[in-house]
Amino acid sequence: MLLGAAIGLALTAPLAGHSGEHSPRGLLLCTDTMHVLCLSAWLGGLVTLLIALAIVARLMPGTDRTPLMALLVGRFSWMARIAVALLLLTGVIQSIALVGSFSALVDTDYGLLVLAKIALFALMIGLGAYNQRWALPRLRQLATRGAEPGRAAALLRRSVALEVGFALVVIAVTSVLVVTEPASPG
């Protein structure tokens, strides 16, 4: 029931936006709904991770917090990889349908907003890759040694906070994008 409600809420954005007005309508409604669901899972997961890391850092004894932080980040990373892959796929499909051509990508307001969204998404992916390739292995290494998370946890929290900040800017760009006429005719 909760999943049905989440999908229903996620479907309201595509029905009110370009996906409900442009062709191929069915494909765009599905991909846009999936896009909204994946962004919600990723951003919601980032915010939850940020809060959980802060709680663990404040309430748990030094060496006990490191394995828990590594576990939290590892579990989130698994979900984030799936959400990001689907975000990328659905975003590409939507961009192809609503932008239509390379010249429209660089010569229209809609295309330029899509490029801005891509650039911000790339920054978020870079931060996520940093966390995946440096912060998580470092936390796991510290947990194995029974050491406190120290600087690794502080850098991880900053990186996740930046990722949340970039996500909020992506949402702001998206809010302008949805009221801008797509480059490709409907």
N, C-alpha and C positions, 0 to 999 in steps of 0.2 A: 504494500500500500504506500509506504514511504517512497519507494522507488518510482511508483506511478505518479505521485505528487511532484517529485523532483523533475521527472521528464515533462509533466504537464506545465510546470513553471518555466522550464527551459525552452519549451516550445512557444511560449508567448512572445519572446523576443523575435524569433524568426517570422512568426505570423504577422507581426506589426512592422517588420522591416523590409529590406530589399528582397529577401529570400521568398517572401510571399507574393512579390510583384514581378519577379523576373524568371526567365526560363533557363534551365529546366527546373521548374518550381518544386517538384517532388524531391529531386536530388538536393536542391539548395535548402529546402526545409529540413531534411534529414541531416545534412552536413552542418548546418548552422546550429541545430539543436545539439548535436554531438559536440560541436565547438564550445557552446555555452556550458555544457555539462563538464567537459574536460577542463575548461578554464576554472570553473567553480571548484572542481576537485583539487586542481593544482594550487590555486590561490588559497582556498580553504585549508588545504594541507600545509602550505607554507606558514600561514598565520598560526595554525594549531601547533606546528613544530616550533615556531618561535616562542610561543607561550609555554609549551612543554619544556623547552630547553631552559627558559628563565626560571621556571618552577623547580626543575631538577637542580639547577645551579644554586638556588637559594636554600632549598630544603633538605637536600641529601648530603651526607658526609662526603668529604673529598674524594676518596678512592672509589666509593660506591657509585658516584655519579657518572664516572667515565664509561663503564659498560652500558649503563642505561642510555646515555647520550648516543653512544655508537649504535645501539639497537634501534632507537627512535629514528636516527638519521638513515640507517640502513633500510628500515621498513618504508619510510617516506620515499626514499630514492627509488625503490622498486615501483611504487605507485606513480611517482612523478615521471618516470621513463615512459610508462604506458600513456599517461595523460598528454605528455609533450609530443609523443609520436602521433597521437590522434589529433592533437591541436595542429600540428604541422600539416598532416594530410588533409584535414578538413579546411584549413586556411588556404592551402594551395588550390583545392577544388573551387572554393568560393572565389578566390582571386582570378582564376582563369575564367570563370563564368561571368563575373561582374566587372572585370577590367577589360578582358577581351584581347588586348594586344600589348606589345612592348611599348609602342609609342603612346598608347593611352596610359600606361603605367608611369611614364615620365612627363607627359604633357597635360594631364588633367589633375584637378584637385583631389579627386577620388584616388587616382593612382599614386599621387604623392603621399596621401594619408596611409595607403597600404604600405608604401615603402617605409614610412616612419614606423608603422606597426612592426614591420619585419625587422628593422634595426633594433627596436626596443626588445623584441622577442629574442634576437641574437644576443643582446647583452644579458638577458635573463638566462639563456641557455649557457652562456659563458660562466656566469656565477654558479649555476647548477653543476656544470662540469668541474669547476674548481672544487666545489663541495664534495662531489663524487670522487674525484681523483686525488685530492689532497686532504681535505678535512676528515672525511670518513675513514680512510686508511690510517691517518694519524690518530684519530680517536680509538680505533681498533687496536693499534699498536700500543697506545698508552694503557688501554684496558687490559691487554694481555700482560703488561708489566706491572699492573696494579698501581699505576700512577694517576695523579690528579689530571683533569683535562686541561687546566690552565689556559695558556694562550690559544691553543687549538679550539677550545670551546668559545672563547671570546671572538676569534676571527670567524668562526662558523656562524655565531649569532649575528654578527655584523653583516656577513654575506647574505644570510637569509633575510635580514631586515632590508637590505638593498634590493634583493629580488622582489620582495613585497612592494617596495617603493616603485620599482620599474613596472610591476604589474598594475599598480594604480594609475600610472601614467599611460599604460597601454589601454586601460579602461577609459581614460579621458579621451585619448585619440579615437578610440572606437565610438565613443558617444558623438563625436563630430562626424566620423565616417558614416554612421547610420542615418544622419540627416543630410548627407551629401549625395547628390545624384551619381549613381554608378557610371563608369566610363562606357560600359557596354550597354547598348540599348536592350530594354526588357523584352 
